[in-house]
């Protein structure tokens, strides 16, 4: 699902609420892992995978990203752009088994992510799935 969030500006800069505990439901109400991803040059692609046992939330905070999503079971496929330079942010919530890939279509881009379960190198729950 996609939710909107408004960027609030003042002379110091801006603030965007990324994700609040009261927006999480059920088993997602425990802390997983928050992280930041950068796309240092145009056409950089990240993702091309899915998780069988994790949910994720994404928001671009700088630059523009082409987003490609595909349900690995139904093959439902969608593409759209996340615009981190807009005052109207869009936060993506991805359930398990949704393959995702992000392509930088600007000079540089930055994305903030949250996963309901932390990454563990021994049990990565990362299944490669080529979209871009």
N, C-alpha and C positions, 0 to 999 in steps of 0.2 A: 504494500500500500504506500501511497505518497501523501504526506501531510505538509501543510505550509507553515512557515515560521517567519515572522517579520524581523528584519534587522532594525535595531534601535540605534540611532546615531546621536552623538553630541560632539562637542569640540575635541574630546579626547580620542574619539574613534567610534567603534560600534560594538554592539553586544547582540548575540543571537543565542536563545535558549536551544541547546541541541537536543537534550532528552532529559526528562524528569522522572523520578521514581514513580510518581502517580500515573504516568503514561504507560508503565509496564504492567503486564497482566500475568497472573498465575505464577508459573515456575520462572518467568523472566524477571521477577522482582528481587533476584539476588544479583550481586555485582559480578560481572564477567571481566571485560577488558575494554578500555578506551584507548584509541591510538590515532595518530595523524599520518596521512600518506601524502607525499609530494610527487608531482609530475614535473620534472625539471626542464623538459623541452617538449615542443609540439610533437604530436603523434605517438607519444609514449602510451603504452597499453599496460594496464594492471588488471589482475583478476584472472579471467578465463578458468574459473573453477566454481564448485559449489560445496556446501557442507551438508552432510546427512543428519547431523545432530546439533546444529547451531543456528541461531537467528542473528541477523545483523541489521544495523541501522547506519545510513550514510548521509552526509550532507557536504556539498562542495562549498567552501568558504572563499575561494579565489579561483578565477578562471572558469573555463567552460569544459565540461566533460560529456562526451557521447556515452550514453549508458545503454548496454544491451543486456536484456534479461531473458532467460528461458527456463520454464518449468521442465525439469529433466524427465518427469513422468508423462505429462500431457503434451509436451513440446510447444505449449503456448509461448509465443515469442513477442517481445515488445522492445522498442527503441525510442529514446527521447534524449533531451539534453538537460543536464543540471547546470544552472548558471550561478556560479559563486559570486559574480559581480553584481547581481541583481539585489534589490531591496527585499524581494520576496523569495526567500529560500524554500527549497523543497527537500524534505527529509524522506528518504526511501527506507521502508521496513521490509526486509526480505526474510521469508520463512525458510525452513529447511528445504533442501532439494531445489533451490532456485539458483541456476547458474548465472553468474554475473561477470561482466567485463566493462572496463572504463577506459576510454581513449581521450587523451588531452587534445582538444581542438582549439586551444589558445596558446599563448606563449609559455606560461607556467600555470599550474593549478595546484590547489591544496584541498584535501578532503579530510573531514573528521569522521571517525568510525567508532561504533560500539558493537561489541559481540557479547551475547548473553553468557558465554562460557570462555574462559581464557584459553589461549593457544598453548599447547604442550607439544614440544618437538617429538616425543615418543608416540603421541596419539594426535596427529595434526588435524584429523577430520577435514582434509582438503582433497577433493577429488577433481583432477584436471578435466576441463570441458571447454574446448575451443569455440569461442564466439567471435573474437576479433583477431 
